Amino acid sequence: MGECRLCPRECGVDRSVRVGYCGASDRIRVAKYMLHFGEEPCISGKRGSGAIFFSGCNMRCAFCQNYPISHGLKGEDITAERLREMMFELKAAGAHNINLVTGTHFADRIADVLRECRSELGIPVVYNCGGYENVETLKMLDGLVDIYLPDLKYYSTELSARYSSAPDYFERAFPALKEMLRQQPRAEFDGDIMTSGVIVRHLVLPKAYRDSMTLMEKIAELPDRPLVSIMRQYTPCYDAERFPEINRKLTSFEYEKVIDRCAELGLEGFTQLKGCDTLDMTPDF
């Protein structure tokens, strides 16, 4: 982290001296760890996913539901040893997996911890991220992560620049997705619980369903198709009021247009029920 280039922002800052774009120093910072029941059914199962929520984020989306930790950096600094202990505490509590949420800016430290304890841990490791990843950083996780759970937020440069200050989002996220699929090309399950593979999450935004449909078409072109999780839970929060077009909830028409396109393309995965557009499933940070 002396010259941090873990993510596509490539700040190049010495995080022992000052924070990067992500807001993080060189100390691992965690907001919460818990059994989480709000993930896809094959991730949460009946006993919950062992989620560890890292503070800070390289995206800082205007509509972020986890803004107290992504933008506000709420949490506490921990050691690598304490991170390891959290993983084993979650395993002892019955977690189906260890779910590392928004850990991109600590990926090198996470990789070190997993190299030390991966075989002893004995349950799948989930890398849950915003999709804005460096391929070289993901290669550090090869053999350490069983399930990749990335967002694929935008195809449009205009949208990604407007809401996430990342005009190169798709340019960087799609090669990252291909690297995840190289590492874990097939979805495998133990009963109803996923043990390896990739699930691509996409949150449909108001007035952006055409961009969502384009993303689905790009996914359908991949030789190894991931599962897709099409999310309808958008609700205006954090800074969404600055953008009138997204300062409202999603309509059924917008969501169903994306679902229909997924069906036409033969994509498989998950949808959400109407009425999930609340903050009820967002952890209390």
C-alpha positions in Angstrom: 0.0 0.0 0.0 3.0 2.3 -0.2 1.8 3.2 -3.7 -1.7 1.8 -3.8 -3.0 0.6 -7.2 -5.3 -2.1 -6.0 -8.3 -0.8 -7.9 -8.9 1.0 -11.2 -8.7 4.4 -9.5 -4.9 3.7 -9.1 -4.5 6.6 -6.7 -0.8 5.8 -6.2 -1.0 7.2 -2.6 0.9 5.9 0.4 -1.9 4.8 2.5 0.3 4.8 5.6 0.4 8.6 5.2 -3.0 9.5 3.8 -6.1 7.7 2.6 -6.9 6.8 -0.9 -10.0 7.6 -3.0 -11.7 4.7 -1.1 -11.2 6.6 2.1 -9.2 3.8 3.7 -5.8 3.9 5.3 -3.4 1.0 5.4 -5.3 -0.4 8.4 -8.1 -3.0 7.8 -11.3 -1.4 8.8 -14.5 -3.4 9.4 -18.0 -2.0 10.1 -19.8 -5.2 11.1 -19.6 -9.0 10.9 -22.8 -11.0 11.2 -24.9 -13.9 9.9 -26.6 -12.3 7.0 -29.9 -13.6 5.6 -30.5 -11.0 2.9 -28.3 -12.5 0.1 -29.4 -14.8 -2.7 -31.0 -18.0 -1.3 -28.0 -20.1 -2.3 -25.7 -17.8 -0.4 -27.7 -17.2 2.8 -29.3 -20.6 3.0 -31.0 -21.3 6.3 -28.1 -20.6 8.6 -26.9 -17.3 7.1 -23.9 -16.1 5.2 -20.9 -15.1 7.4 -20.7 -11.5 6.2 -17.8 -9.2 7.0 -18.6 -5.6 5.9 -15.4 -3.6 5.2 -15.5 0.2 5.6 -14.7 2.4 2.6 -15.3 1.9 -1.1 -13.7 2.6 -4.4 -17.1 3.4 -6.0 -18.9 5.9 -3.7 -22.2 5.6 -5.7 -24.6 8.5 -5.2 -27.4 6.1 -4.3 -25.5 3.8 -2.0 -27.6 2.0 0.6 -24.6 1.2 2.8 -23.4 4.9 2.8 -22.7 5.0 6.5 -19.8 2.7 5.9 -18.9 3.3 2.2 -18.9 7.1 2.4 -18.9 7.7 6.2 -16.2 5.1 7.0 -18.1 3.9 10.1 -16.3 1.0 11.7 -13.2 0.1 13.6 -9.6 -0.7 12.6 -8.6 -4.3 13.1 -5.5 -6.5 12.7 -5.1 -9.3 10.2 -5.3 -11.7 13.1 -8.6 -10.3 14.2 -10.0 -10.6 10.7 -9.0 -14.3 10.8 -10.7 -14.7 14.2 -13.9 -13.1 12.7 -14.0 -15.7 10.0 -13.7 -18.6 12.4 -16.3 -17.1 14.8 -18.8 -16.9 11.9 -18.0 -20.5 10.9 -18.6 -21.6 14.5 -21.9 -19.7 14.5 -23.0 -21.9 11.6 -22.3 -19.7 8.5 -22.6 -21.4 5.2 -19.7 -19.3 3.9 -17.4 -16.4 4.6 -18.8 -13.4 2.7 -16.2 -10.6 2.2 -18.3 -7.5 1.4 -16.6 -4.6 -0.4 -13.0 -5.6 0.4 -11.4 -4.5 -2.8 -9.2 -1.8 -1.1 -8.0 -4.5 1.3 -7.6 -7.3 -1.2 -3.9 -7.8 -0.6 -4.4 -8.1 3.1 -7.4 -10.4 2.7 -5.3 -12.6 0.4 -2.6 -12.9 3.0 -5.1 -14.0 5.7 -6.8 -16.5 3.4 -3.5 -18.1 2.4 -2.8 -18.7 6.0 -6.2 -20.2 7.0 -8.0 -21.2 3.8 -7.6 -25.0 4.2 -8.5 -24.9 7.9 -11.5 -22.7 7.3 -13.3 -25.4 5.3 -16.3 -23.4 4.0 -16.6 -21.4 0.8 -15.2 -17.9 0.6 -17.4 -15.3 -1.2 -15.8 -12.1 -2.7 -18.7 -9.6 -2.8 -17.7 -6.5 -4.6 -18.9 -3.5 -6.7 -17.3 -5.0 -9.9 -14.8 -2.1 -10.4 -11.7 -4.3 -10.0 -8.2 -4.6 -11.4 -7.6 -7.9 -13.1 -4.1 -8.1 -11.5 -5.6 -7.7 -8.0 -8.1 -10.5 -8.7 -5.3 -12.8 -9.7 -4.0 -12.5 -6.1 -7.2 -14.2 -5.0 -6.9 -17.1 -7.5 -7.4 -20.3 -5.5 -8.5 -18.4 -2.4 -12.0 -17.4 -3.4 -14.7 -20.0 -4.3 -17.6 -17.7 -5.2 -17.4 -14.3 -6.8 -20.5 -12.0 -6.2 -19.7 -8.9 -8.2 -22.0 -6.1 -9.3 -22.2 -5.1 -12.9 -23.7 -1.7 -12.5 -23.4 0.1 -15.9 -22.7 -0.2 -19.5 -23.1 3.5 -20.3 -20.1 5.7 -19.7 -22.4 8.6 -19.1 -24.3 6.8 -16.3 -21.2 5.5 -14.6 -19.6 8.9 -14.7 -22.7 10.7 -13.4 -23.6 8.4 -10.5 -20.2 6.8 -9.5 -17.6 9.1 -11.0 -16.2 6.2 -12.9 -16.5 6.8 -16.7 -14.4 3.7 -17.3 -16.6 1.4 -15.2 -17.6 -1.1 -17.9 -14.2 -0.9 -19.5 -12.7 -2.2 -16.2 -15.6 -4.3 -14.8 -16.1 -6.5 -17.8 -12.5 -7.8 -18.0 -12.7 -8.3 -14.2 -15.8 -10.4 -14.7 -14.0 -12.5 -17.3 -11.1 -13.1 -14.8 -13.6 -14.2 -12.1 -15.1 -16.6 -14.6 -11.7 -17.9 -15.6 -11.1 -18.7 -11.9 -14.5 -20.1 -11.2 -16.2 -20.9 -14.5 -19.0 -23.3 -13.2 -21.7 -22.8 -10.6 -21.6 -25.8 -8.3 -23.9 -26.6 -5.3 -24.1 -28.8 -2.3 -27.8 -29.2 -2.1 -29.3 -25.7 -2.2 -26.0 -24.0 -1.2 -23.6 -22.6 -3.7 -20.0 -23.9 -3.3 -18.3 -22.3 -6.3 -19.0 -20.1 -9.3 -20.0 -16.5 -10.2 -23.3 -14.6 -9.6 -23.5 -11.2 -11.3 -25.7 -8.8 -9.5 -27.4 -5.9 -11.3 -29.4 -3.2 -9.6 -31.9 -1.8 -12.1 -32.0 2.0 -11.8 -34.9 4.3 -12.7 -34.9 5.5 -16.3 -31.9 3.2 -17.1 -33.6 -0.1 -18.0 -32.2 0.1 -21.6 -28.7 0.2 -20.2 -29.6 -2.8 -18.0 -30.7 -4.7 -21.1 -27.5 -3.9 -22.9 -25.5 -5.3 -19.9 -27.5 -8.6 -20.1 -26.8 -8.9 -23.8 -23.0 -8.5 -23.0 -23.2 -11.2 -20.3 -25.1 -13.5 -22.7 -22.1 -13.3 -25.2 -19.7 -14.8 -22.6 -18.6 -18.4 -23.3 -19.0 -19.2 -19.6 -22.2 -17.6 -18.5 -22.5 -16.6 -14.9 -25.8 -16.7 -13.0 -27.4 -13.3 -12.8 -29.3 -11.7 -9.9 -31.5 -8.9 -11.1 -32.3 -6.6 -8.2 -35.4 -4.4 -7.9 -34.6 -3.1 -4.5 -33.5 0.4 -5.6 -34.8 3.1 -3.3 -33.5 6.7 -3.3 -31.0 7.2 -0.5 -27.8 9.0 0.4 -27.3 11.6 -2.4 -29.9 10.5 -5.0 -31.9 13.6 -4.5 -29.2 15.5 -6.5 -30.3 13.6 -9.6 -34.1 14.0 -10.3 -34.2 11.1 -12.7 -33.3 8.6 -9.9 -34.9 10.3 -7.0 -37.8 7.9 -7.2 -38.5 4.2 -6.9 -38.3 1.8 -9.8 -41.5 0.9 -11.7 -42.6 -2.6 -12.4 -42.5 -1.8 -16.1 -38.8 -1.0 -15.9 -37.9 -4.1 -13.9 -39.9 -6.5 -16.0 -38.4 -5.2 -19.2 -35.0 -6.3 -17.9 -36.3 -9.7 -16.7 -38.0 -10.3 -20.0 -34.7 -9.6 -21.8 -32.9 -12.0 -19.6 -35.5 -14.7 -20.4 -35.1 -14.0 -24.2 -31.3 -14.4 -23.8 -31.6 -17.6 -21.9 -29.8 -16.3 -18.8 -30.4 -18.0 -15.5 -30.4 -16.7 -11.9 -32.5 -14.8 -9.5 -35.1 -12.1 -9.3 -36.7 -10.1 -6.5 -40.3 -9.8 -5.5 -42.2 -6.5 -5.7 -42.1 -4.6 -2.4 -38.4 -5.2 -1.6 -37.5 -1.6 -2.4 -37.0 -0.7 1.3 -34.0 -0.5 3.6 -35.3 -3.4 5.7 -32.6 -5.8 4.5 -29.7 -3.3 5.0 -27.8 -4.1 8.1 -27.9 -1.5 10.9 -24.4 -0.1 10.9 
